[in-house]
Amino acid sequence: MIDVSAVSIERGDCVWLTTDPNLVRARERGRALAETLGFSSIDQASVETTIAELAMNMLTYARSGEIRIEALTEDGSTGLRIVARDWGSAKAGLPLPDVQRLADDFDVQRREGRGIVITLTKWLRSAKTSAA
């Protein structure tokens, strides 16, 4: 079992998105956390791709927002949660089918006049498979 308290971004890492360099930073932090948690290189790339797609969508439609990346444990399983929040149009740029396919759990909250919150979770395959 992975000791999540040993992960340097255990309490959540938030990247404010206003420019492309911040997008790169968010991708790098997501991949680093996925690697630390023991995700395969394929799943690390999926996490990085997911963050990039969420961030590009956010920058395109809302022009800014935040990406929060968190390590989590639930019923002995280890996972990574990504929360993308913007304050733009609650209708723009959804449903993001590629992002949904990469996630194990996916939720969208449209907040009319206050933007969108997208929450997704990616579980370690071995932990999720053994729990099933």
C-alpha positions in Angstrom: 0.0 0.0 0.0 1.3 3.5 -0.9 1.7 5.9 2.0 -0.2 8.9 0.5 1.2 11.1 3.3 4.6 10.7 1.7 3.5 12.4 -1.5 4.7 16.0 -1.7 1.3 17.2 -3.1 -0.8 15.1 -0.7 -3.2 17.9 0.3 -3.8 18.9 -3.2 -1.9 21.0 -5.7 -3.7 23.9 -7.4 -2.5 25.5 -10.6 -4.2 28.7 -11.7 -4.6 28.7 -15.5 -4.3 31.9 -17.4 -1.5 31.1 -19.9 0.0 28.1 -21.7 3.0 27.9 -19.4 0.7 27.3 -16.5 -0.9 24.5 -18.5 2.5 22.8 -18.9 3.0 23.1 -15.1 -0.4 21.5 -14.4 0.4 18.6 -16.8 3.8 18.1 -15.2 2.5 18.1 -11.6 -0.3 15.6 -12.6 2.2 13.3 -14.2 4.6 13.5 -11.2 1.8 12.7 -8.7 0.6 9.8 -10.9 4.2 8.4 -11.0 4.7 8.9 -7.2 1.4 7.0 -6.6 2.6 4.1 -8.8 0.6 4.5 -11.9 1.9 2.9 -15.1 3.6 5.0 -17.7 0.5 4.6 -19.9 -1.8 5.9 -17.1 0.7 8.7 -16.3 0.4 9.8 -19.9 -3.4 9.5 -19.6 -3.4 11.8 -16.6 -1.2 14.3 -18.4 -3.4 14.2 -21.5 -6.6 14.6 -19.4 -5.2 17.7 -17.6 -4.0 19.2 -21.0 -7.5 18.7 -22.5 -9.3 20.2 -19.5 -6.9 23.1 -19.4 -7.1 23.9 -23.1 -10.9 23.7 -22.9 -10.8 26.1 -20.0 -8.4 28.6 -21.6 -10.4 28.5 -24.9 -13.9 29.0 -23.4 -13.4 30.6 -20.0 -9.9 32.2 -20.5 -8.9 31.2 -16.9 -9.6 28.8 -14.1 -7.9 26.3 -11.8 -6.8 22.7 -11.9 -6.6 20.9 -8.5 -4.7 17.6 -8.4 -5.1 15.4 -5.3 -4.0 11.9 -4.2 -6.7 9.9 -2.5 -7.3 6.6 -0.9 -10.7 4.9 -0.6 -11.4 1.4 0.7 -7.8 0.5 0.3 -7.6 1.7 -3.3 -5.2 4.6 -4.4 -6.3 7.2 -6.9 -5.7 10.6 -8.3 -8.5 13.2 -8.4 -8.5 16.1 -10.8 -10.8 19.0 -10.3 -11.1 21.6 -13.1 -13.0 24.8 -12.2 -13.7 27.8 -14.3 -15.9 30.9 -14.0 -16.9 31.2 -17.7 -19.9 30.0 -19.6 -21.5 26.9 -18.1 -22.3 25.7 -21.7 -19.1 26.0 -23.5 -16.7 23.2 -24.4 -18.5 20.2 -23.1 -18.9 17.2 -23.0 -15.2 16.4 -23.5 -15.6 12.7 -24.5 -11.9 12.0 -24.6 -11.5 13.1 -21.0 -14.5 11.0 -19.9 -13.0 7.9 -21.5 -9.7 8.3 -19.6 -11.5 8.7 -16.2 -12.8 6.0 -14.0 -15.3 8.4 -12.3 -16.5 11.6 -14.0 -18.8 14.4 -12.8 -19.7 17.8 -14.4 -21.5 20.5 -12.5 -22.7 23.4 -14.6 -23.2 26.5 -12.5 -25.2 28.9 -14.6 -23.5 32.2 -14.7 -20.6 30.9 -12.6 -18.9 28.4 -14.9 -18.2 24.7 -14.7 -16.6 22.3 -12.2 -15.4 19.0 -13.7 -14.2 16.3 -11.2 -12.7 13.1 -12.3 -10.9 10.3 -10.6 -8.3 7.8 -12.0 -7.7 4.7 -9.9 -4.6 2.5 -9.9 -5.6 -0.4 -12.1 -4.2 -3.1 -9.8 -6.0 -1.7 -6.7 -9.3 -1.2 -8.5 -9.1 -4.7 -10.2 -8.4 -6.5 -6.9 -11.3 -4.6 -5.2 -13.8 -5.7 -7.9 
